Amino acid sequence: MIRDFPAVADALSSETGVTLGRMFGAEGLKAGKRVFAMEVKGELVVKLSPERAAELRALKLARPFDPGHGRPMKQWLSIAPQAEVDWLELAREALLCVRG
């Protein structure tokens, strides 16, 4: 189980069209111009479908990501390193989500 953003970035950097970019002051992974995963304050932040995001919140494995303006983003989730979730799997889901 991977819970390390540099390892996630290394694993996904070979995917077609995936590059490193910046969003909310953090370096993240982009597909085209869309960021789909990043590390913020030691947590993985990913963009998932509304249904998958709700599922992970209900299971208490993630919380809505708040970029600092007091309004959490519904499809963006923060996952703590302690959560029993594989960061690489979630980042792959996020990549599929932004690719449509």
C-alpha positions in Angstrom: 0.0 0.0 0.0 1.5 3.3 -1.1 1.0 6.4 1.1 3.8 8.6 -0.2 3.2 11.3 -2.8 6.6 11.1 -4.5 6.0 7.4 -5.1 2.6 8.1 -6.6 4.1 10.8 -8.8 6.9 8.4 -10.0 4.4 5.7 -10.7 2.0 7.9 -12.7 4.5 10.1 -14.5 4.9 7.5 -17.2 1.2 7.7 -18.1 0.4 9.4 -21.4 -0.2 13.1 -20.9 0.5 13.2 -17.1 2.8 16.0 -16.0 3.6 17.9 -12.8 1.9 21.2 -12.2 0.8 23.6 -9.4 -2.6 24.2 -7.8 -3.4 25.8 -4.4 0.3 26.4 -3.9 1.1 22.7 -4.1 2.8 20.6 -6.8 0.5 18.0 -8.2 -0.2 15.7 -11.1 -2.0 17.0 -14.2 -3.7 15.3 -17.1 -3.6 17.9 -19.8 -4.4 21.1 -18.0 -6.4 19.5 -15.2 -4.9 18.7 -11.8 -6.1 15.4 -10.4 -3.8 14.7 -7.4 -1.5 16.6 -5.2 0.0 16.6 -1.7 -1.0 19.3 0.7 0.3 19.4 4.3 1.3 15.7 4.1 -2.1 14.5 2.8 -3.1 13.2 -0.6 -5.7 15.5 -2.3 -7.6 14.0 -5.2 -10.5 14.9 -7.4 -13.0 12.0 -7.7 -16.5 11.6 -9.0 -19.2 12.9 -6.6 -20.4 9.4 -5.9 -16.9 8.0 -5.0 -16.1 11.1 -3.0 -19.3 10.6 -0.9 -18.5 7.0 -0.4 -15.0 7.7 1.0 -16.4 10.4 3.2 -19.1 8.1 4.5 -16.4 5.4 5.3 -14.4 8.1 7.2 -11.4 7.5 4.9 -11.4 11.1 3.6 -12.7 14.5 4.3 -13.6 17.4 1.9 -10.6 19.4 0.8 -10.7 23.1 1.9 -8.1 25.1 -0.1 -8.2 27.8 2.6 -11.2 29.9 1.8 -13.6 28.2 4.2 -15.6 26.4 1.5 -14.7 22.7 1.2 -14.8 21.4 -2.4 -17.2 18.5 -2.9 -15.3 16.4 -5.4 -11.8 17.2 -3.9 -10.8 15.0 -0.9 -8.0 15.0 1.6 -6.7 11.6 2.6 -4.4 11.4 5.7 -1.4 9.0 5.6 -3.0 7.1 8.4 -6.1 6.2 6.4 -6.2 2.6 5.2 -6.3 3.7 1.6 -3.7 3.1 -1.2 -2.8 6.6 -2.5 -1.7 5.2 -5.8 -5.1 3.5 -6.4 -6.9 6.8 -5.5 -4.6 8.8 -7.8 -5.4 6.4 -10.6 -9.1 6.8 -10.0 -8.7 10.6 -10.0 -6.8 10.4 -13.3 -9.7 8.4 -14.8 -12.1 10.9 -13.4 -10.5 14.0 -15.0 -10.1 12.2 -18.3 -13.8 11.5 -18.3 
